[in-house]
Amino acid sequence: MNIEIQIMIFILLSILLFSFNNVLWKKNLEDTSISFLISYRAFFTSLISLILFLTTSDFNNIINSSIIKITVGSIFGAIGLYCMLFIIKKSSLRWIGIYNLLGIVFTATYLYFYENIEIKNSILGIILILLGFTLHLYKNQEPNLKLEMKQHFYLIVMTLGFGISSILHWKNLEKNVPVLFILSNQELVVFLLFSTINLRYERTITIINNLKLYFTRIIVMALILFFALLFSFIGLKKTNPLISSVLFLIGPILTITLGSLFFQEKITFKNLVSIIIISIGAFIIHQNIF
């Protein structure tokens, strides 16, 4: 198997694992808080990645690079995650999808003007994926979609946070910073942020009881997310933030598919059409970028 096919497999596996993690997220959020689940999970993902980094990687690659730039990328990612979860808790997932599309425009603009990234050969695949995702958003409209200005502000910060984080991590990966170090750095930042939130709003006795109750489930989620992040960073290193973010639009559609398997949720004909259009777009991108 050549390296191009391997990279595409890594990206698709990452999308699959993220989607599966979303299903587990939905199930586990039924009876606990967002901040607790994220901080508990991030503790284990940061621990796993840090141990693997220390035992398999050369620390000189870190000394010769800017730890500050790596950490800044992780901070932007953590801010984007916090804002996304704030919106998920308060409003419709459809708004996340709409702003994800705006995030792709932001990333494409940066790459075009500042990085001279050539996307001409992949433009048809990108258009098909955007079309399929837009169809998914349109056909899955929900009532009461009006947002307050504060929520739009959070969505803008989320879009910029994820976009800037992706670009900074891509630049760090270009300088051969080990994937495992970036992963452990990002998860440690997430752990510190959400642990602070959790300690502020949750009673200590509740946290202690939940540590025991959710241990097994959190370990499963941590392992799934570790490999999802690992594969996504490998894919980001070999492609660019635009292609990576466009391909990750497959995620919501895949989550629907997995939801139908685990929660007996019905896949509509319109969702099936979206899945087919996006799959064709992903295939075209694979044929032209690798």
Residue pairs with C-beta under 8 A, 6 or more apart in sequence:
4 290
5 290
7 234
7 235
7 238
7 239
7 290
8 235
8 286
8 290
10 231
10 232
10 234
10 235
11 231
11 232
11 235
11 239
11 244
11 247
12 247
12 250
12 282
13 227
13 228
13 231
14 227
14 228
14 229
14 230
14 231
14 232
14 235
15 247
15 248
15 250
15 251
15 254
16 254
17 224
17 225
17 227
17 228
17 231
18 225
18 228
18 232
18 248
18 251
19 251
19 254
19 255
19 257
19 258
20 224
20 258
21 221
21 224
21 225
21 228
22 251
22 255
22 258
23 255
23 258
23 259
23 262
23 263
24 217
24 220
24 221
24 224
25 37
25 221
26 259
26 263
27 262
28 37
28 214
28 217
28 221
29 37
32 210
32 214
33 198
33 201
33 202
34 85
34 88
34 89
35 194
35 197
35 198
35 201
35 202
36 198
36 202
36 207
36 210
36 214
37 214
37 218
37 221
38 81
38 85
38 190
38 194
39 190
39 191
39 194
39 195
39 197
39 198
40 210
40 211
40 214
40 218
41 218
41 221
41 222
41 225
42 187
42 188
42 190
42 191
42 194
43 191
43 195
44 218
44 219
44 222
44 226
45 183
45 187
45 222
45 225
45 226
45 229
46 184
46 187
46 188
46 190
46 191
48 222
48 223
48 226
49 180
49 183
49 184
49 187
49 226
49 229
49 230
50 180
50 184
50 188
52 180
53 178
53 180
53 181
53 183
53 184
56 180
57 178
57 180
57 181
58 178
61 176
61 177
61 178
61 181
62 177
62 178
62 181
65 172
65 175
65 177
67 185
69 168
69 171
69 172
70 168
70 169
70 172
70 177
70 181
70 182
70 185
71 185
71 189
72 168
73 164
73 165
73 168
73 169
73 172
73 182
73 186
74 165
74 182
74 185
74 186
74 188
74 189
74 190
75 189
76 160
76 161
76 162
76 164
76 165
76 168
77 161
77 162
77 165
77 166
77 169
77 186
77 189
77 190
78 161
78 186
78 189
78 190
78 193
79 157
79 158
79 161
80 157
80 158
80 159
80 160
80 161
80 162
80 165
81 161
81 190
82 193
82 194
82 197
83 154
83 155
83 157
83 158
83 161
84 96
84 158
84 162
86 151
86 154
87 95
87 96
87 151
87 154
87 155
87 158
88 96
90 151
91 145
91 147
91 151
92 142
92 144
92 145
93 252
94 137
94 140
94 141
94 142
94 145
95 145
95 147
95 151
95 155
96 155
96 158
97 133
97 136
97 137
97 252
98 137
99 155
99 156
99 158
99 159
100 159
100 245
100 249
101 130
101 133
101 134
101 249
102 159
103 159
103 162
103 163
103 245
104 130
104 242
104 245
104 246
104 249
106 159
106 160
106 163
107 163
107 166
107 167
107 241
107 242
107 245
108 119
108 242
110 163
110 167
111 117
111 119
111 167
111 240
111 241
111 242
112 119
115 240
117 240
117 242
119 126
119 242
119 243
121 288
121 289
122 243
122 284
122 285
122 288
122 289
124 281
124 284
125 246
125 280
125 281
125 282
125 283
125 284
125 285
125 286
125 288
126 242
126 243
126 246
126 281
126 285
127 281
128 277
128 278
128 280
128 281
128 284
129 246
129 247
129 249
129 250
129 277
129 278
129 281
129 282
129 285
130 246
130 249
130 281
131 277
131 281
132 249
132 253
132 273
132 274
132 275
132 276
132 277
132 278
132 281
133 249
133 252
133 253
133 274
133 278
135 270
135 273
135 274
135 277
136 252
136 253
136 270
136 271
136 274
139 268
139 270
139 271
139 274
140 271
147 155
163 241
163 245
166 236
166 241
166 244
166 245
167 241
169 182
169 186
169 233
169 236
170 236
170 237
170 240
170 241
172 182
173 179
173 182
173 233
173 236
173 237
174 237
179 230
179 233
179 234
179 237
180 230
182 233
183 226
183 229
183 230
183 233
186 229
187 229
198 207
199 207
232 244
232 248
235 244
235 247
236 244
239 289
243 285
243 289
246 285
247 282
247 285
249 278
250 278
250 279
250 282
253 271
253 274
253 275
253 278
256 265
256 267
256 271
257 267
257 275
259 265
260 266
260 267
